Amino acid sequence: MRGFYELSRADIARVLLALASIEQISLEDRGAVLSAIDAFKHGFDFADALHRPRASQASSFVTFDRGLAKRAAGVVGMPAIGLLK
């Protein structure tokens, strides 16, 4: 949506929240999706933001993505992130 429609992060978050509020749309983990939308609004990529609540019960989380590791450092509820080289 950012590339093709040139929507702002805030506009994309509003669209995703609107979609999540439609009764006929079933989400596998509504809490994780809502958490991901909130994290997206605060600078995470949406896919990375969706990993965050899903990884909250994990003892570790590793990635090749330096940006994700930097953004997630110190985020409450996120396990320590290891950076693979």
N, C-alpha and C positions, 0 to 999 in steps of 0.2 A: 504494500500500500504506500510505503514511503517513496519507493522508486517510481512506480508507474503512475500513481495518482498524486504524488508529491504532497501527501498528507503529513501534518506534523505528528510528533510522538503523542501529544495530547489528544489529537483528533482520532488517531488509531486506537488509543486506549478507550476513548468514548465509544467507538464502533464495536470494539471487542466486548465491552461491558454491556452494550445494548444487545448484542447477539447472545451473550451469556444469560440475559434476563428473559429471553423468549422461552415460554413454557414448553413449546414443542421441540426445542433443541435439548438433547440429552448430552451431558458432559460426563466423562468418566470420573473425574475428580474435580468437582466444582470449586472446592476450596483451593486446590493447587492452581487452577486456572485463574481464579480471582487474585491469588497471591502473585502469580506471574504477571498479570496485568498491572498490578501495583508496582512491582519491581521494574517492569518495562517503562512505566512512567518516570522512574527514577534512574534510567540510564542503561539498564540491562537489555540485551537482545532478548526478544520474546522466547526463543527456544532455550536460551541459557536460563532465563527467568523461570521457565517451567521446570527445568532440572532442579532448581533451588529448593522448592518445597518438597519435591519428590525425594531429594537427597537428605532431608532433615533428620531422618532416622538412621542414616548411614554413618559408619565410623570414619569413612574417608571418601574423598571425591578427588579424582585426578582428571587433568585435561591437558591438551596441547595449546589451548587458547590463553595466551598471556593476558589479554584484555579481561577475560572472564575471571581469571585468578586475581587480578588487580581490583576489579569491581567488587568481587565477593569477599575480599579480605575484611574481616571484622564484622560481617553481616550476621546479625543475631539469627540463630536457628539454622545456620549453614555450617556443615562440618568443615574442618580445615581442608583447604584445597592444595593438592600437590600438583606441581607443574612438571609435565613430562617434556623431555627435550628431544 
